[in-house]
């Protein structure tokens, strides 16, 4: 795999809003991941990387270390993550009230938000009961797969 092919992969990621792409060619395997800070992490045999297209930052970095455990302030807080790439909507329609607000109690099965992917509206439902502590994304914002979208304190 040459630099031109890697550039093309980066352009595909930017064009299609992909968070990750993995290619295996001949005896080489490369995996490109867009990190939450906008940098690109490279895993695989091809550790050389060309400057990224202007749609994506050109830096290459290792994945950020994950904390060993929740802090005291985060105890009992669950992070709800996006199950797909799409557009986050806080309400069922622009003229309707938001599903959530900080401090609102939710029950298991309640709709938390909608993520639009490929013109399909996907309701994201609560997997537990609790109180909304923080909403991490804004209405109409594009979200990536596994991106944290809100925090719920169990209870």
Secondary structure, 3 states (H helix, E strand, C coil): CCHHHHHHHHHHHHHCCCCEEEEEECCEEEEEEECCCCCEEEEECCCCCCCCCCCCCCCECCCCCCCCCCCHHHCCEEEEECCCCEEEECECCCCCCECCCCCCEECCCCEEEEEEECCEEEEEECCCCEEEEEECCCCCCEECCCCEEEEEEEC
